[in-house]
Amino acid sequence: MKTSWRSASLVVSAVAVLALTTACGSETAPPASSQNVGATAAAGDYGSAGTGLGNGSGYDAGAAGQEGAATPTASAGELSVSTNEELGEVLTDSAGLTLYRFDKDVAEPPKSNCDGDCAKKWPPVPADDATAGAGIDDAVLGSVTRPDGTKQLTVDGWPAYRFAKDTQAGDVNGQGVGGTWYALAPTGKKAQGGQGGGAEAADLPGLSTRKDPKLGEIVIDKNGHTVYRFMKDSPWPMKTACTGECLEKWPVIAPVDASDTEGIDLKGSGPRGQGYVVFDRPDGIKQQTIDCVPIYTFAGDKKPGDTNGQGVGGTWFAIRPDGKPVGASEQ
């Protein structure tokens, strides 16, 4: 027993030393194990969703291990156009259920990247009997063959889905989920709210800034959504306290090439001024950082310009181009 206890102590001590000596931005990226010591701390204070359109469920498409029963895949029937107060014109099926598109899919040529558990949360819309109703150009409707041989409806090349948590006609609980799911407009583009009011948001770089009337200059993502930091995360050494269910509310920002940014401080205060680096999280997800600070979006922000995540739990704050939190002292 003494030998086992002593061996375990030596391992713990070695890991602790690695954690203390690991810093963001070193020339040679440290192993994930040394970066991630202590990364599974409870997140806390993330459950106060904002006043977005849906229920703020924040399901992450295709995330392994998430529970959820698949809903039977119903036929699409005659598609129609409904008007949502926030999103404008939205494409729906014959039952009035909202249809969605997935940013990780491909439109040219059409390809679905939502399968397995993802397809349980986001049932593909069958193409067999789908027809264009009033206000829909029949030419934008098509189909793509899925791995199981079934035909999925496409709209201007984008595979179409329903959201399992939409239970009534007009529900838009899937809007903005994970920063990758958006209601479909009749043209196949993202519904107006998903594109920031038109084509302008489609031209945004991966990360840029905007002038918010209350918060000042803040960072936004490619969809125009506000970017946040979590005050329980740590840049020195880099650790995250947002894991598991926390990520359903606060999806991570995937790596963004430095050339695909505008107005972001790419130097930061890390070693040798390298603060704009990618964080290898303990859950295997790669996350972009600014000034060595991991960055996120908020599932409660349903359209560009929303800042519903600001101040949530006293630990979540919009981020400035240099990585500083808006309205909070760094800890």
MOQUIVEN-V837967 format. One record per backbone hydrogen bond with DSSP energy under -0.5 kcal/mol. CO is the residue of the C=O (numbers start at 1). NH is the residue of the N-H. E is the energy in kcal/mol with one decimal. If there is no record, write none. Layout:
BEGIN
co=<CO;CO>
nh=<NH;NH>
e=<E;E>
END
This chain:
BEGIN
co=<1;2;3;4;5;6;7;8;9;10;11;12;13;14;15;16;17;18;23;24;27;31;31;32;36;38;47;50;59;60;63;72;74;76;77;77;79;80;80;82;82;84;87;87;88;90;91;92;93;96;97;99;100;101;102;106;109;111;113;115;116;117;117;118;120;121;123;124;125;127;131;131;133;136;137;138;140;140;142;144;144;146;150;150;151;152;153;154;155;157;158;160;161;163;165;168;171;172;174;176;177;177;180;181;182;183;184;185;189;191;191;192;192;192;193;193;195;198;199;199;200;201;206;207;208;210;210;212;216;216;218;219;220;221;224;225;227;228;229;229;230;234;235;235;237;239;241;243;244;245;245;246;246;249;251;252;253;257;258;260;260;264;266;267;267;270;271;273;275;275;277;278;279;279;281;285;287;288;290;292;293;295;296;298;300;303;306;307;309;311;312;312;315;316;317;318;319;320;321;324;325;325>
nh=<5;6;7;8;9;10;11;12;13;14;15;16;17;18;19;20;21;22;26;271;29;34;35;36;39;41;49;52;61;63;66;74;126;94;79;131;133;82;92;84;90;88;192;193;84;82;99;80;96;170;93;184;161;182;105;111;108;106;115;118;120;120;121;122;71;164;162;126;153;130;79;133;136;138;140;141;156;157;154;146;152;149;146;152;127;144;160;142;158;159;155;125;100;166;167;171;98;175;177;179;180;181;103;176;101;191;91;188;185;194;195;195;197;198;196;304;201;201;202;203;203;204;222;262;220;212;218;216;212;218;210;227;208;224;305;221;319;296;231;317;233;239;24;238;236;234;243;246;247;248;249;249;250;299;297;254;288;260;261;206;207;266;276;270;275;273;274;275;277;292;289;280;281;287;284;281;279;295;293;294;290;253;228;301;302;306;226;310;312;314;315;316;231;311;229;326;219;323;265;320;327;328>
e=<-2.3;-2.6;-2.4;-2.4;-2.0;-2.0;-2.0;-2.4;-2.5;-2.2;-2.3;-2.3;-2.1;-2.0;-2.3;-2.0;-1.8;-1.3;-1.0;-1.2;-0.6;-0.7;-1.5;-2.1;-2.3;-1.0;-1.6;-0.5;-0.7;-2.1;-1.1;-1.0;-0.6;-2.6;-0.6;-2.0;-0.6;-0.5;-2.6;-0.6;-3.2;-2.4;-0.9;-0.6;-3.3;-2.9;-2.4;-2.1;-1.9;-2.0;-2.0;-2.9;-1.7;-2.1;-2.0;-2.5;-0.5;-2.3;-0.6;-1.6;-0.8;-0.7;-1.5;-2.4;-0.6;-2.9;-2.3;-0.6;-3.4;-0.9;-3.0;-0.5;-1.6;-0.6;-1.9;-1.2;-3.7;-0.5;-2.2;-0.5;-3.0;-2.5;-3.0;-0.5;-1.8;-1.9;-2.7;-2.2;-1.8;-0.5;-2.4;-2.4;-2.8;-2.2;-0.8;-2.2;-0.6;-1.5;-1.8;-2.2;-2.0;-1.4;-3.1;-2.6;-2.6;-2.9;-3.2;-2.1;-3.1;-2.1;-0.8;-1.2;-2.6;-0.5;-0.6;-1.0;-1.0;-0.7;-0.6;-0.7;-1.4;-1.6;-0.7;-1.8;-2.6;-0.8;-2.4;-2.1;-3.0;-0.5;-2.1;-2.3;-2.1;-2.0;-0.9;-2.2;-1.7;-2.3;-0.5;-2.0;-2.0;-3.0;-0.8;-0.6;-0.7;-2.0;-0.7;-1.9;-1.3;-1.3;-0.9;-0.8;-2.2;-3.1;-2.4;-0.6;-3.0;-2.3;-0.9;-1.1;-1.3;-0.9;-0.9;-0.5;-2.9;-2.4;-1.6;-1.2;-1.2;-2.8;-1.4;-0.5;-1.1;-2.5;-1.6;-2.4;-3.6;-1.8;-1.6;-0.6;-1.9;-2.1;-3.1;-1.9;-0.8;-2.1;-0.6;-1.6;-1.8;-2.3;-2.1;-1.4;-3.2;-2.7;-2.4;-2.6;-2.3;-2.3;-2.1;-2.9;-0.7;-0.6>
END
